[in-house]
Amino acid sequence: MVVFLALLQLALVGVICIIELRRKSPVVFLWGTLAIMFGVMNLLSSISSNSSYSKSAIIESSAFTIFFSLIYLISRFILNSINSYNFKKFDYENIKNKLLNSRTTILTIIVLLVIGRSIYVTAKYSGGLLSTSWSLNRAYSTSLNYLSIDKISKVIFFSLSGLAVITFIKKQYKTTVLLILSMLFSVIVSRNRIEILPIAVSIIMLIIFSKKRIKLSTIMLVVFIGILVIYSIYGIRIFRHAGTMDNFFSMYTLSTFNDKVFEHINTDNGDLGLRKYFYYFILNDNQFPGFGQGSTYIRMMLVYIPTRFAFGLKPADFAVTMGAAVGASIGGSIHPTLFGDCYANIGWYGILLGMFWAIFAYIGDAIIVTRKKMNDSILIYAIYAVSYVIIGRGSVYNGFIYIAYGVPIIILIRFLCNSTPKIVLSKQLNY
């Protein structure tokens, strides 16, 4: 029974991945993340003779995933039968033609300035580039005000993370390389793993857009890129734990670093082991302070209201509440994949949130497809894709924030460019 249910849940998640991939909807990034972080790993746990996880927890989590996925599938089918937003405009040749007269100068400058400022601030706070570390970067981030320039810059960075896709399709290869190298350098300095996502997402987007038909070879290529991303995320995690760059280079050679990465993967130490928190919540029947109250979704509804001004209506970050439940340090957060977060929020009723995410995906598709300018569509597609990966990991509110603020920022930039007098606008501002 345990293996059968684990197989069934993986099959359902896989079917959704293929359907969304063929549709070219960015929600494929959500389901792809769930397939890797929960679907595959849950199956491996079910068939492993050395698994330390409870069979009853695996059975119940598999059943939860099956019902959640079925409700999502049915809801998605009903919504698309009413009005299906077609992604045919994202054919590679059509995109290229639509981008012929567009310019990217200003957007490129904005991205580079945001990255440059982030690197400068981090290095200054740490006492130099070689002295930067994850702990110092985290300490600096926690000291920031709600509407600090640094937080706004971060949202702008993710809002324009699809720019590399645009410049590549426009054959502005030097600009594309400059953007990617700048992003990579920022990751090295900040040790922030999610900053690698814009690069990975951009590559996968180009593959999706360039294929008129999604074949097995396309799926295998996307899977291969996913494996590289997982390796990179674990690598950054090890780099982060080493502290400063000086410490890292003194602790590891290429061989020992590679061994450490695979050790973490094999022992569920990291993102591929996040499902263990889902199992833990199941085994304890969700009996923890703050659980079962739908806090994540209440917080999402009140996203534009700062917690201090919400008169107590906006719950605290539920990731921190879950962290306290598993014994994390004060203020520590954990992310049990989207499935685990849904279960922790409202228990078994969480399967009904499959309907919520179907509606969420439907609205996202509508926003992307109905944009008149191809630049806007690609940028919004990218911010959704990046956010879906973060949400799939279980960091639901944090991923949602980038959509909630990123999409309006993209629309605002378009509005400013269209409304600025031509005498001031000039050709350079017309992106």
Phi, psi and omega in degrees: 000316183297318181288320180301312180294323178294321176294317182296317180295321178294320179298316180295314178298320178296319178298317178297319178302313182294317179300313182289328178292318178293328177284341182069023178283143179294345180294349174300332179291326176294310184287330174295319177296316179295323179299318182283309188282336177238306186307302182293313184294325177294321177295316179299321178295326183288332183258351182282132178282345181256009183296135179268000184270144180296134178297323180295323178292321178295316179299312183292321179292324177295316179297318178301314181296320180299310181293319177302313183294320179296317179296321177298312182300313181296315180296318180295319180297315180297313181297316181289334177287334177285310179201104182269121178276115189273134180263022181297334179295346180269022168293136189306313183294321179294319177300314182300318180292321181291335183267000186306315185263007180273154179236149187237008186303308184295317180297320179297317179298317180299313181299314182295323178293319179297314179295315181299318180294319180299315179296316181297313182297316180297314180295320180295316180294328184271347181091020178135158183299318183285349180260359181294149178206164180296319183296318178292321179295321178292320179297320178294318182296319181290343181273354185281151175283167184302318182247046179287157178300323182296318179292320178296319180298322180296318178294320178298318179303310180288329178296327182255018184291344177274004182298327179298327177295315181297312182294325178293313180297327178281003181064028174268067191295325179296319178294319179300313180298317179299316180296314182294316179297322178296317178297318180297318179295322178297321178296317180298320182285315186274335186062019180274109188296329183290345179287350175279342185297317179304325179291310181297316181297319180299317180297314181293322176301317180297322178294314180299316182292328185278348182259120177286327177231134180275111181255177179300322180297324178294315179298318180295323178295317178297320178298319179298317178296321177301320178296318178296322179295317179299316178300316181296318181296317177292323178298317178295324179297317178293319177300319180297315183291339180288342181094241182279168178297321179301315179298317183300311183291335178277338183270329190233144163257175180300320182292312182291328176295314180298318178298321181293321179300311182291331176296316179295320180295315183292335183258015181058028181268090181138206187299327180286353178253010183296336181297340182298332178288324175300313177301318182297318180295321179296313182298332180258013175054033176062021184273074178224151178302131177087354180276160175072018184245004180067030187302319181302317187279328172295317180296322177296319179296331182256026188302327184273000179252119177303142183306321184292340181253012185264007179054035177080001181281335182267116182295160174293165180303118185292336177297326177287321176300317178293325177298318178296325182294330182259006176087023177291162178297161182304125181086355180286146181239154174225159184226109187267032190068164181301320180300313180296323179294319178297317180296316181295329182289313183217027176063217182294339174295347179299340178297333179291342177290349171301325177292318179302313184287335173292317178293319179300315179296321181297315179295318178299316177301317181297316180298318183291310187290326186275357176292138184284322182268132181297324177305312182297317181300316182292317180297318179290322176303314182295318181293324174295315182300312179299315182295322179298323177297315179296318179295316179300324178295337180113357176271068193296308183294318179298319177293320180295325180303319182295327175286313184300324180258330183292315181298312176300325179296317179297316179295322179295317178300316178298317180298316181296320180293323181283331185264348180289134180305141184304326183296332179265326186298306183059175183293330185292329182276346183277086180272000000 
